[in-house]
Amino acid sequence: MIDKKGLAVLYGELTTLSNKAGRLTPQEERRSATLLSQISILKTGEVTLADLELDEVNEASRRNGLPEFKRQDNSETRAKAEAWQMLLKLASENRTANETQGSIIARIGTYTGLGQFVPTEFVKETYAAMAAHDAFLDEDAVSMMNSTNGRVTEIPTYGDIENVAQVVGESADTSSSEANISAPGKADSVVYSYRSPLWRLPIEVMQDVEAMGNAVNLFKAFAADRIARGAAKDLVNGNGSGKPLGIVPALLAAGVTPTTAQGSAANTGLTEDGTNSIGSKDIAALYLSVNEAYRNSPKTAFFMNDTTRLYLSQIVTKQGLPLIEVHDGVETMFNKPVRISPSMQSIGAGNIPVLFGDGSYWLSRNVVDTSDESTTYVQLVKEAAGLIEKGLVGLRMFCRWGGSLLYTDANSPAPFGLLQNHT
């Protein structure tokens, strides 16, 4: 239960200090920061003002070599209080009354601001938004790696599907028909930092507890979507310079030759060609361009954006059957799922609008904290250009993503095929 009387006492002292804004001594500034941290701790309902005051008394006793006073509580409550005391100590030692853009402390912890404690939010729903936004961020469509740090990680790769076992006699000489297993390679997995633009809003909004909660929740919704669109775009088309090397450029760099579209005129009876359309023959050619061993994988699928899907959903075969069918609520072509990636190019001269292959050979990686399954967070910024002088604060979201193509053996068939419009 929240100690309301304790909160009132702390708010009263904080108000007195706030009225002296600009004229605070260093000691008063430290006290103001401590009060803000104490207020936020009391709001959790885990401890009372008496607990915090007792901790302060015991801290002074320890400095002077005097015995400490014992709290009359159970072990669970005591453990929680000690944890909060550690947080309070860190806050009073390392934080001041104003947060600055780029502060190291601000990036790794929680913080306070103008009468209202604003936590560094761990936003699990960000990942749900990302998975819903793009197939290349969905663990059901591609390989996903969650790591607790952003260090470069080497992922072993190999390709040997071009070689098959052969029947030999019991005493036959097999050396003449041996084919060595392909030498394993590696793909480097690197992550990059993504952040949303700063969302500026009046300080009065952040001072209201209820309004603050609503403001942060609203910010999470559109910031998660914005980061998803930015990260996914790079995972598909990134050039590898200061950002991930996307799957399409990676396949082209690996020597994969796209299938050239012939167009949908044979389906529609009109005049479309390979520069502005895709037909059922093109999809069939793309499907068969990928080795059968990859086509049998559970994660094999067609990847395209919504515009391309809409176009293909209107194509029918000569038998009058739709090219895109629905099986158990899942859109499919050639019995393989159609997965949506808004970052794929649309149909157009020279574009690559459709990718087909085994999604398990693409690795999307994000940095997570195993204690909370997320290192995405919302940071409160107060001291940045155009903020404090206008009575504004800002919110910004951070996360880290990377991607790697798990195919390095040029002598082995590629796990993906690309469909390109004619130029």
ZAMARGU-4260 file (C-alpha; in steps of 0.2 Angstrom, whole numbers, plus 5000, padded with zeros to 4 digits):
<rodrens>
0) 5000/5000/5000 | 5007/5017/4995 | 5012/5028/5010 | 5001/5043/5006 | 5006/5053/5021
5) 5025/5050/5017 | 5022/5056/4999 | 5013/5072/5006 | 5028/5076/5017 | 5041/5073/5003
10) 5030/5083/4990 | 5030/5098/5003 | 5048/5098/5005 | 5051/5097/4986 | 5039/5111/4983
15) 5049/5122/4994 | 5065/5118/4985 | 5056/5120/4968 | 5051/5138/4973 | 5069/5142/4974
20) 5073/5136/4957 | 5089/5144/4950 | 5095/5148/4968 | 5099/5131/4975 | 5115/5127/4983
25) 5124/5111/4978 | 5117/5103/4994 | 5100/5108/4990 | 5101/5101/4972 | 5107/5084/4979
30) 5092/5085/4991 | 5080/5088/4977 | 5087/5074/4967 | 5085/5062/4982 | 5067/5068/4985
35) 5062/5064/4968 | 5069/5047/4969 | 5061/5044/4986 | 5044/5050/4979 | 5046/5037/4965
40) 5050/5023/4977 | 5036/5027/4988 | 5024/5026/4974 | 5028/5008/4971 | 5020/5004/4988
45) 5035/4992/4993 | 5042/5003/5007 | 5036/5018/5018 | 5044/5035/5022 | 5049/5027/5039
50) 5059/5014/5030 | 5068/5027/5020 | 5072/5038/5035 | 5078/5023/5044 | 5090/5018/5030
55) 5096/5036/5030 | 5099/5035/5049 | 5108/5018/5047 | 5119/5025/5033 | 5125/5040/5045
60) 5128/5027/5059 | 5139/5017/5047 | 5149/5032/5042 | 5152/5036/5061 | 5155/5018/5067
65) 5139/5017/5077 | 5127/5002/5078 | 5113/5001/5066 | 5094/5001/5070 | 5085/4985/5065
70) 5069/4986/5055 | 5055/4975/5062 | 5049/4966/5047 | 5050/4949/5038 | 5065/4944/5027
75) 5055/4947/5010 | 5051/4965/5015 | 5068/4968/5021 | 5076/4962/5005 | 5065/4973/4995
80) 5069/4988/5006 | 5088/4985/5004 | 5086/4984/4985 | 5076/5001/4985 | 5090/5008/4996
85) 5103/5003/4984 | 5093/5012/4970 | 5091/5027/4981 | 5110/5028/4984 | 5114/5027/4966
90) 5101/5040/4962 | 5108/5052/4975 | 5126/5049/4970 | 5125/5050/4951 | 5110/5061/4947
95) 5106/5079/4947 | 5090/5088/4945 | 5091/5089/4926 | 5094/5076/4913 | 5104/5080/4898
100) 5104/5072/4880 | 5116/5059/4878 | 5119/5056/4897 | 5127/5039/4901 | 5117/5037/4917
105) 5101/5041/4907 | 5105/5027/4895 | 5107/5013/4907 | 5095/5018/4921 | 5079/5026/4926
110) 5077/5045/4929 | 5067/5059/4937 | 5060/5075/4930 | 5051/5091/4937 | 5041/5083/4951
115) 5037/5067/4942 | 5048/5051/4942 | 5048/5044/4924 | 5055/5026/4923 | 5065/5019/4909
120) 5051/5009/4902 | 5055/4991/4896 | 5043/4989/4881 | 5039/4971/4878 | 5025/4976/4866
125) 5038/4983/4854 | 5043/4966/4849 | 5025/4961/4846 | 5023/4977/4835 | 5038/4972/4825
130) 5034/4954/4822 | 5016/4960/4816 | 5024/4973/4805 | 5036/4963/4795 | 5039/4945/4792
135) 5058/4947/4793 | 5055/4952/4812 | 5044/4936/4815 | 5052/4921/4823 | 5039/4910/4814
140) 5046/4916/4797 | 5064/4918/4799 | 5078/4913/4812 | 5078/4924/4827 | 5093/4927/4839
145) 5091/4935/4856 | 5107/4940/4864 | 5111/4949/4880 | 5125/4960/4871 | 5128/4968/4855
150) 5146/4960/4852 | 5149/4953/4834 | 5144/4935/4834 | 5150/4922/4822 | 5137/4910/4816
155) 5143/4894/4808 | 5136/4890/4790 | 5138/4876/4778 | 5130/4870/4762 | 5130/4852/4756
160) 5114/4848/4748 | 5122/4846/4730 | 5130/4830/4736 | 5120/4814/4739 | 5125/4797/4747
165) 5128/4783/4735 | 5125/4764/4737 | 5142/4755/4737 | 5146/4736/4738 | 5153/4729/4754
170) 5171/4728/4747 | 5170/4741/4733 | 5183/4755/4731 | 5174/4771/4735 | 5188/4783/4734
175) 5184/4787/4716 | 5166/4793/4720 | 5169/4802/4736 | 5164/4820/4738 | 5170/4829/4753
180) 5158/4837/4764 | 5158/4856/4760 | 5169/4866/4772 | 5159/4875/4785 | 5160/4894/4784
185) 5153/4908/4795 | 5142/4923/4795 | 5145/4938/4806 | 5130/4944/4816 | 5131/4962/4820
190) 5118/4973/4828 | 5114/4992/4826 | 5106/5005/4837 | 5089/5012/4832 | 5080/5026/4840
195) 5064/5035/4837 | 5064/5054/4834 | 5061/5065/4850 | 5043/5067/4854 | 5041/5084/4863
200) 5026/5088/4875 | 5023/5101/4888 | 5030/5098/4906 | 5012/5100/4913 | 5008/5083/4904
205) 5022/5074/4913 | 5018/5082/4930 | 5001/5073/4930 | 5003/5055/4935 | 4988/5049/4925
210) 4992/5059/4910 | 5010/5054/4910 | 5005/5036/4909 | 4993/5039/4895 | 5007/5049/4886
215) 5020/5035/4887 | 5008/5022/4881 | 5003/5032/4866 | 5021/5036/4863 | 5025/5017/4864
220) 5012/5013/4851 | 5018/5024/4837 | 5037/5024/4841 | 5037/5005/4841 | 5029/5005/4824
225) 5041/5018/4818 | 5057/5008/4823 | 5049/4992/4816 | 5048/5000/4799 | 5066/5007/4800
230) 5074/4991/4806 | 5064/4980/4794 | 5068/4991/4779 | 5087/4989/4783 | 5085/4970/4786
235) 5078/4969/4768 | 5087/4982/4758 | 5101/4989/4769 | 5118/4992/4760 | 5129/4986/4775
240) 5137/5003/4777 | 5133/5008/4795 | 5117/4997/4795 | 5113/4979/4792 | 5117/4971/4774
245) 5099/4967/4769 | 5094/4950/4763 | 5091/4956/4745 | 5108/4964/4743 | 5116/4950/4752
250) 5109/4937/4740 | 5114/4947/4725 | 5132/4949/4733 | 5132/4930/4735 | 5130/4928/4716
255) 5111/4923/4716 | 5104/4927/4699 | 5086/4933/4699 | 5073/4925/4689 | 5067/4938/4676
260) 5048/4941/4675 | 5039/4938/4659 | 5023/4946/4664 | 5004/4942/4667 | 4998/4944/4649
265) 4996/4925/4648 | 4984/4925/4663 | 4974/4941/4659 | 4974/4941/4640 | 4980/4959/4640
270) 4996/4968/4636 | 5006/4967/4652 | 5024/4963/4651 | 5038/4958/4663 | 5042/4977/4667
275) 5025/4980/4675 | 5017/4964/4680 | 5020/4946/4687 | 5011/4931/4680 | 5008/4913/4686
280) 5023/4907/4675 | 5034/4919/4684 | 5030/4912/4701 | 5032/4894/4695 | 5049/4898/4688
285) 5054/4907/4705 | 5047/4892/4715 | 5057/4879/4705 | 5073/4890/4705 | 5075/4885/4723
290) 5082/4868/4727 | 5069/4855/4732 | 5078/4852/4749 | 5075/4870/4754 | 5057/4870/4747
295) 5053/4857/4760 | 5058/4867/4775 | 5044/4873/4787 | 5050/4891/4785 | 5050/4891/4766
300) 5038/4905/4760 | 5035/4919/4748 | 5040/4936/4754 | 5032/4952/4746 | 5023/4968/4751
305) 5005/4971/4751 | 5004/4979/4734 | 5012/4964/4726 | 5000/4953/4736 | 4985/4962/4730
310) 4991/4961/4712 | 4994/4942/4713 | 4978/4939/4722 | 4969/4945/4706 | 4978/4933/4695
315) 4970/4917/4690 | 4977/4902/4681 | 4971/4895/4664 | 4960/4883/4674 | 4952/4898/4683
320) 4960/4895/4700 | 4967/4909/4710 | 4986/4911/4711 | 4985/4915/4729 | 4974/4902/4739
325) 4969/4902/4757 | 4971/4886/4767 | 4966/4886/4785 | 4967/4905/4786 | 4984/4906/4778
330) 4987/4913/4761 | 4998/4902/4750 | 5005/4899/4733 | 5011/4882/4728 | 5006/4877/4746
335) 5019/4889/4753 | 5014/4903/4764 | 5014/4921/4758 | 5022/4932/4771 | 5021/4951/4771
340) 5036/4962/4771 | 5032/4980/4768 | 5050/4984/4764 | 5050/4973/4749 | 5049/4983/4732
345) 5033/4984/4723 | 5031/4978/4705 | 5041/4990/4693 | 5054/4990/4680 | 5070/4983/4687
350) 5063/4980/4704 | 5063/4964/4715 | 5046/4962/4721 | 5046/4944/4727 | 5058/4933/4737
355) 5055/4915/4739 | 5065/4903/4750 | 5069/4895/4767 | 5067/4909/4780 | 5078/4899/4792
360) 5093/4904/4782 | 5090/4922/4787 | 5095/4927/4805 | 5087/4942/4813 | 5095/4947/4829
365) 5090/4959/4843 | 5098/4963/4859 | 5088/4958/4875 | 5090/4958/4893 | 5087/4940/4900
370) 5079/4947/4916 | 5066/4956/4907 | 5066/4950/4889 | 5069/4967/4882 | 5082/4981/4881
375) 5070/4993/4872 | 5066/5007/4883 | 5059/5025/4883 | 5071/5039/4889 | 5065/5055/4896
380) 5075/5070/4889 | 5074/5087/4897 | 5089/5097/4892 | 5090/5097/4873 | 5089/5111/4861
385) 5072/5119/4860 | 5065/5110/4876 | 5069/5117/4893 | 5067/5135/4887 | 5050/5132/4880
390) 5044/5122/4895 | 5044/5105/4885 | 5051/5088/4889 | 5054/5074/4876 | 5052/5055/4875
395) 5063/5044/4864 | 5063/5025/4861 | 5079/5015/4859 | 5082/4997/4853 | 5095/4986/4843
400) 5093/4975/4828 | 5104/4966/4815 | 5102/4953/4802 | 5113/4940/4793 | 5112/4929/4778
405) 5117/4911/4784 | 5123/4906/4767 | 5141/4907/4762 | 5145/4892/4751 | 5144/4898/4733
410) 5146/4880/4727 | 5130/4875/4735 | 5113/4880/4729 | 5106/4896/4737 | 5092/4894/4750
415) 5083/4909/4742 | 5077/4914/4724 | 5073/4932/4718 | 5060/4937/4705 | 5065/4953/4696
420) 5055/4963/4684 | 5062/4966/4667 | 5071/4982/4664
</rodrens>
